[in-house]
Amino acid sequence: EDCLDDLRRASDGGAVNATIVLGQQLIGSQSSADVQQGRALLLQASEHARSAEAALILAENEPESSAERIFYLRQAANRGHPKAMALLGTTMTSSGMWEAGIKWLKTASNLGDGRASLSL
């Protein structure tokens, strides 16, 4: 609990990494109030700090092939996150969006993401 308090103080002070870690901890909670607070913190980091990592965490907590998952993966991928590019590519190809999916897989592969290389 002390760790969460420290993260809250750092997040309140504007530390983006603390906001992301706190959001990730809360979104994995059993409490729906904590999950909502975690999502809000991650959205804040994604939108205001333009954090690719926060967008990726949001995407990973959405159902497979959902519009929300694709939205957050696209945000993270457009910000240069290779893992997000690979996940976006596989999500798009499994949803029938072959051309766009292959483009993202190739981009991620060119940046050294092994999962993307294996998917091509």
Secondary structure, DSSP 8 states (H G I E B T S, - for coil): -HHHHHHHHHHHTT-HHHHHHHHHHHHTSS-HHHHHHHHHHHHHHHHHS--HHHHHHHHHTS-TT-HHHHHHHHHHHHTT-HHHHHHHHHHHHHTT-HHHHHHHHHHHHHTT-HHHHHH-
